């Protein structure tokens, strides 16, 4: 089976536990205002590669991945779910730790067959929750978050370990009430192993210029250290309060 690959990274250090072989898949249905990889949006492009070829690429540096594994990201990797399933099945057959970095936007709670098959072979999910509020999510990403939150619940039911990721953008995703609500939602999930609060950066702006695409957040200020720590605090407060309620 062939997949459309945007790029590969041999020594990823921020894409799951340990040093990892990272596969960036081509194609994404979202248009997040703070996306730093707009060159991955278009589907049907990129380099066609087979699953065996990717496994061989991994094996070239196998000794470096003893505490890591393979992470598939994007773009949105679940657009090519059949390809990822085949890749991860082969990876698990030879003992490779598998991780998928996804927004969960393609999940359909009424048709989970392909997801059920894929998650037989997934060790960890890095789940990007763009915004906890559906309307605000639609404004910043181009779609609401109904299926994304349903996907989080699905992963809990399947008992798949999850790291939650949330990007904090000044004036966009930094409201106290929204961060607290996010913490409450995450606090209600029994499979969450970590929460990564990521401050917005503008390093992707040059890509937009190269592609001739207007940069949606031009002029947006970066968070101060105090604002970043406050964001973490509000999420943590919501998380802890949800745990208190669940014990009652």
N, C-alpha and C positions, 0 to 999 in steps of 0.2 A: 504494500500500500504506500502511496506517495502523499506527502503533505506539503503545504506551501510554507516555507520557512523564511522568516525575515532575516535572522542572524543567529549566531551561536556565540556563547561566552564560555571559555574553558575553565575559568577559575572564579566563579561567582561566590561572593562572600556575604551577600545580603538577601539571598533568595531561598531561605530555609536553613536548617542546621548544617554546620560544617562547610567545607569547600564543595561547590556544586558545578556540574555541567548544566548550563542554562540554555534552553531552546526557546527562542523568541518566535512565536507563530505569527503568520501574517493574517490580518483581517480583524476588524472589531466593529460591532454595531453601535457602540456608544461614541459620543463626541464630548468627552469630559473637558470642561473649561481649562483644567490644569494639566491635561495630558501632555507628557513630555516625549511621546513617541507617535506623532501624527503620521509618520511614514509607515506605520503598521496598520492603518485604518482600512485601506482598500483590500477587498477580497480577490482571490484568484491571481494574485501576484506573488512575487518572491521567488525563492529558489526551490524547485521541487526536489525533495529528498525522501528516501525510503527509511523505514524504521530500522532495518539492519544497518544502514549506513550511519545512523545516529548512534546506535549501540557501539559500532566500531570506533567512532569518534570518541565516545566515552572511554572505551577500553584503552585508548592510547595513553591516557593519564590516570588510569585506574588507581594507582597507588596514592594519588593525592586526595581521592574521594573516600577514604576509609571511614570517615565520620560524616560524609556528605551523601551525595547521590545525584539524581537528575531532577531538575525543576523545569517544568514547561510553563511559559508565560506568554505574553503577547504585546500588543493585540489582545484578543480574547481567544485563548486556546480551545475553549469548548465549542467554538464554531467548527472545529475539526475533530469532533469527539471520537469518531471511528478510528482516526489515525492515532490519537492519544491513547485510546484503549489498546490498540495493537502494540504500540511502543511500550506502554507500561506493563503489559502482560509479559513481553519479552524481558523487560528489565527485572521484574519480580522473579522470573524463572531462574535468573542467575544472581539473585540476592541484592539487587540494587534498590536503595531507598528512593521512593518516588514522591514527588511533590508537585502540585499544580497551583499556580497563581492565577486567580480568576475573580471576576466580578459576580459570577453566577447569573448574569443577565439572560443567558439562553435557557435557563431551567424552566421546565413546564411541569408543574405539580400534577397535571392530569395525564402526563405521558413520561414516565420515569424509566422506561425499559433500558435505554442506552446508558443512562446515568447509573442504574443498578449494576450494569455490566462493568462500566469503567471503574466504579468504586470498590470493586473486588481487588483492584490492583493499586490503590492510592493509599499512601502512608500518611500524608499530610496535605492540608489545603490552606493556602494563604488567601483569605477571603477579603477582598477590598469592598468595604461598605462606604460608598461615596457620601451618602447623607441618610440620616434616619427618617427624615420627613419626605414623604412621597412626592409632594408638589415641588419642594425645593430640589429634590434629587432630579426631577424631570428638567428643571431649569438649568442645572449645571451639567447634566449628562445626556439629556435628550430622551430619557425614558424614565418612568417611575420605578420604584424599588420593590414593588409587590412580589415579583418572582424571586428577587434577590433575597429578601427576608424569608420567603418560603424555602429557598435553597439552604439557607442557614439552618432552618428547622429540620430540613431533610437530612443534612449532614449530622445533626445531633441524633436523629433517629437511627442513622446508620452507624453511629459511634465513631465517626471519622475525626481524628484530631484536627483542630482548626487554630490558626493564628489569625486574628482579626487585624486588618490594616485600615487606618483612616487618615486621610490627608487633611490637615487643618490649614485653611486659606483665610487670610484676614478679610473680614467683611462678607465671607461666603459660607464657610463651614465652621465658624468659630463662636457661634452663639451659645451662651451658657446652657440655655434650656434644651437645645438640640444635642449638645455634647452629653448632658446629663441623661437625656432620653436614650441616646446610643448606649451609654453605660448600663442603663436599666435593661435594655434589650439583650446586650451581650451577657449581662449577669444572670439572665434566665436560661442561658445555654450551658449544658453540662459538659460539653466537649471542647470548650475553649481552653487552650494551653498558654496563649499569650495575646496581648493587645499591643500593637505597634502604632503609636501616634506619630505621624510623620509631618514635619513642617513643610509647607509649600516652598518650592524653589523655582526660579525662572530659567533654569539652564536649558530648557527645551525651546526657548523663544527663538533661537537662531535657526532651528529646524523649520519653524513656521515661515520664517523669512525666506529660507532656501526654497521651500515648496510653494511660495507665493500665497500662503494662507494667512489671513488676519489673526493676530494673536489675541485671544479673548480676554486675557488678564493683563494686558499691557498697562504698566504703571502701578500694578498692585504691589503694595508694600509687603515686605517679609515680616513675619512675626518677630517680636522681640523675645528674648529669653523668658521674660516674665509672662508674656502672653502665651507662649508655648507651654510653660509649666502650669499655668492656669487651666489650659485646655486639658492637659493630662489629669489635673485635679478634678475637674468637673466630670470627666468620664469615670474616673475611679470612684467618685462619690455615688454616681448612679449605679455602678457595678456593686458596690458594697451595700447600698440600700436595698437593691433587689435581692441580694443574698439574705439580708435580715428578714425581709418579707417572706421569702421562701421557707424560712425556718419556723414561722409562726403556725 
